Every structure is written in structure tokens, then in C-alpha cells.
Amino acid sequence: MKSQVTFAVNFVLSLATLCLVLEGISANPLGDPTKGNEPESCSTQQMLETPCRCCKMDCWYTIAQSATHELGHIPGQAGEEEAMATLKLIRSCMISECSAICPKRRPPPFMISPQ
């Protein structure tokens, strides 16, 4: 079971990093120095329509890219601890940066609340 979770986490992080690389290549195919190398998580229109989603995507891209840069490889390649640490950083970014933007989550069904 643990190996399946490790594989799933590594797969998701690898896929996200691959998407970042491909997006960077397609956005800047000739390495034009006037264009930024970092992919934008959302367009201006998307930011207006879904600010919470865009904030969370920005956390994901930023943390994943900095972890890849810092480690020199995709987080998780050298062990599950790297992947879990990266996911914890992404989660803390989402909580600290996006909590003011995102609506509060409803409590799960069948929860008894004091009246």
C-alpha cells in the first residue's frame, strides 16, 4: 500500500513538472530573453473568473518549480520524504496565500453543530 502511495505521489509530481517544462518550452521555444521562463498559472480572464483556483495553481507551480531547482531533480526521485515535504510546502502556501481569496469550506454532511 505504501509503495502505491509513493508511486502515485511521484507520478503526480513528475507529471506536474513535465507540464511546467513543456509549457515553458512552448511559451518560449527559442529562449527569447524578453519572455519570462516561468509559466503563468492563469490568464487575467481566468484570474477574474476563478481567483481561488488560480491562487492554488500558482502555489503549486511556484513551489514545485523552486523544489525542482533546489533539489536538481523532480521532488520524489530520491525518496518519498522529498515528495511529501514538497506537498506540505504546497499545502502551507495554499493555506497562507489563498485563505483570504477562497471561500470557507462547508462542514461535512451529518456533522452535528451546537446551537
URUR-V124127 format. One record per backbone hydrogen bond with DSSP energy under -0.5 kcal/mol. NH is the residue of the N-H (numbers start at 1). CO is the residue of the C=O. E is the energy in kcal/mol with one decimal. If there is no record, write none. Layout:
# URUR-V124127
[[NH CO E] [NH CO E]]
This chain:
# URUR-V124127
[[5 1 -2.0] [6 2 -2.5] [7 3 -2.5] [8 4 -2.4] [9 5 -2.7] [10 6 -2.7] [11 7 -2.7] [12 8 -2.5] [13 9 -2.5] [14 10 -2.5] [15 11 -2.6] [16 12 -2.5] [17 13 -2.3] [18 14 -2.5] [19 15 -2.4] [20 16 -2.1] [21 17 -2.5] [22 18 -2.9] [23 19 -2.7] [24 20 -2.2] [25 21 -2.3] [26 22 -2.7] [27 23 -2.3] [28 24 -1.4] [31 28 -1.3] [35 32 -1.6] [47 43 -2.3] [48 44 -1.7] [49 45 -2.0] [50 46 -3.3] [54 50 -2.2] [55 51 -2.3] [56 52 -2.2] [57 53 -2.4] [58 54 -2.4] [59 55 -2.1] [60 56 -2.3] [61 57 -2.9] [62 58 -2.6] [63 59 -2.6] [64 60 -2.5] [65 61 -2.4] [66 62 -2.3] [67 63 -2.6] [68 64 -2.2] [69 65 -2.3] [70 66 -2.7] [71 67 -2.8] [72 68 -2.1] [77 74 -2.1] [79 76 -1.0] [82 79 -0.6] [83 79 -1.1] [84 80 -2.8] [85 81 -2.6] [86 82 -2.3] [87 83 -2.4] [88 84 -2.2] [89 85 -2.0] [90 86 -2.3] [91 87 -2.4] [92 88 -2.5] [93 89 -2.2] [94 90 -2.3] [95 91 -2.3] [96 92 -2.7] [97 93 -3.2] [98 93 -0.5] [98 94 -1.6] [99 95 -0.9] [101 98 -0.6] [102 98 -3.0] [111 108 -1.0] [113 111 -0.6]]
